[in-house]
Structure formats: structure tokens, C-alpha cells
């Protein structure tokens, strides 16, 4: 059974979208990333502007860590006969982005010996001209 939950008219095209949790949709335009809660009457909220390193990239993934404080946008493009990966890691608390060369990334939490709280982990991979790392 299908039913309409909400609607909103965006002023720019959405090039990628993904459910980031059971109630929030991540929307990516050519210039920015938005989160849109399906609860209440809320409209999409701009999270951050896309970094220049992602210009011309095909967006292939968008990830958010468990407490939704770290956001990761992943894109690829063809350059010099190979597929180049570009990522943007964004901190909501600090309001800053870091561009990273990479093709895939993930967030995790691990429990280290002797540590009371879990440690937050960000991993990524990159395939450069000389091989993968």
C-alpha cells in the first residue's frame, strides 16, 4: 500500500537521496545537503554546503554516524582515464568540512580495552593511480 507522507517544492534539483534513519531523509543537491524529517510539518533543513572538490562528481553515497554529529558525502568522477573518489566529512558540532580523497567511508563504534565509553571510528578507502589503500 502506498500513501503520501509529505511534499515540498525544492528550488534546486535533488541529485541523490537516502533514508538516514527511520524518520529522516537525506537530500543532496548540486550545492548543498539537507535533512528532512517526516515528523510534523517540518521542511528540509540545510546541513552543509557541498565542498568544491565534489563539483562535477556523481554522488554515490551519503552516511551519518549514530548520534548524527558526523556526516559523510561520497562522490566519484572520471579523471585521466580512472575513477577518482571525493568525500566530504562534515562535523555538525564544529560546522566545518574536510575534503578527503576516497571512494568509500563508514562510521562505527568500538569498545577498547580499559575504556569506559565506546570509541567513535571513521574509516575510508581510496584507490589511487598506484593501487588501493
C-alpha positions in Angstrom: 0.0 0.0 0.0 1.3 3.4 -0.9 0.5 6.7 0.8 1.8 10.2 0.5 3.6 11.3 3.7 4.7 14.9 2.9 5.6 17.1 -0.1 7.9 20.0 -0.5 8.9 22.1 -3.6 12.7 22.4 -3.7 14.3 25.3 -5.5 17.1 23.2 -6.9 17.3 19.7 -8.3 17.9 16.7 -6.0 20.7 14.6 -7.4 20.8 11.9 -4.6 18.6 10.9 -1.7 18.7 8.3 1.0 16.9 7.4 4.2 19.4 8.2 7.0 17.2 6.8 9.7 13.6 5.6 10.1 12.2 9.1 10.1 14.7 11.3 8.2 15.5 11.6 4.5 18.9 12.9 3.4 18.7 15.1 0.2 21.7 16.1 -1.9 21.5 18.9 -4.4 24.3 20.2 -6.7 25.2 22.8 -3.9 24.1 21.5 -0.5 22.9 18.6 1.7 19.6 18.7 3.5 17.9 16.6 6.1 14.1 16.3 6.0 12.2 14.9 9.0 9.0 13.1 8.2 7.6 14.1 11.6 5.4 17.2 11.9 5.2 20.0 9.4 9.0 20.5 9.0 10.6 21.4 5.7 14.1 20.2 4.6 16.9 21.7 6.7 20.2 22.6 5.1 23.0 20.7 6.9 26.0 22.0 4.9 27.2 23.3 1.5 28.9 20.8 -0.8 32.7 21.2 -1.0 34.2 22.4 -4.3 36.0 19.0 -4.5 32.7 17.4 -5.2 31.8 19.7 -8.2 31.1 17.5 -11.2 31.0 14.3 -9.2 28.3 11.7 -9.3 27.1 11.3 -5.7 27.2 7.6 -4.8 26.6 7.6 -1.0 25.6 9.7 2.0 26.2 8.4 5.5 25.5 9.7 9.0 27.1 8.4 12.2 24.9 7.0 15.1 24.5 10.3 17.0 24.1 12.3 13.8 27.0 14.6 14.6 29.2 13.4 11.7 28.0 13.5 8.1 29.8 12.0 5.0 29.1 12.7 1.4 30.8 10.5 -1.3 31.1 11.1 -5.0 33.1 9.8 -8.0 34.3 11.3 -11.3 36.3 10.3 -14.3 39.7 11.9 -14.4 42.7 11.0 -16.6 41.2 7.6 -17.5 40.4 6.5 -14.0 37.6 6.8 -11.4 38.5 9.3 -8.7 36.7 9.4 -5.4 36.0 12.5 -3.4 34.4 12.7 0.0 33.3 15.5 2.3 33.4 14.8 6.1 31.3 17.3 8.0 31.1 18.0 11.8 27.7 19.4 12.9 29.2 20.4 16.3 32.0 22.5 14.7 30.2 23.4 11.5 33.3 22.6 9.4 34.0 20.3 6.5 37.1 18.3 5.5 37.6 17.2 1.9 39.1 13.7 1.6 40.2 11.7 -1.4 38.4 8.4 -1.1 35.8 6.1 -2.7 34.0 4.7 0.4 33.6 5.5 4.1 31.8 4.3 7.1 31.2 5.1 10.8 31.5 2.6 13.6 31.9 2.4 17.4 34.3 0.0 19.1 35.0 -0.8 22.7 38.7 -0.6 23.5 40.2 -2.4 26.4 40.2 -0.3 29.5 37.9 2.3 28.1 34.6 3.1 29.8 32.9 4.7 26.7 32.9 3.3 23.2 35.4 4.9 20.8 34.0 6.5 17.6 35.7 5.4 14.4 35.7 6.7 10.9 37.1 4.5 8.2 37.6 5.1 4.5 39.3 3.6 1.5 40.9 5.2 -1.6 42.0 3.7 -4.9 44.7 5.9 -6.2 46.7 5.6 -9.5 49.1 3.2 -7.9 46.6 1.0 -6.1 44.2 0.8 -3.2 44.7 1.8 0.4 
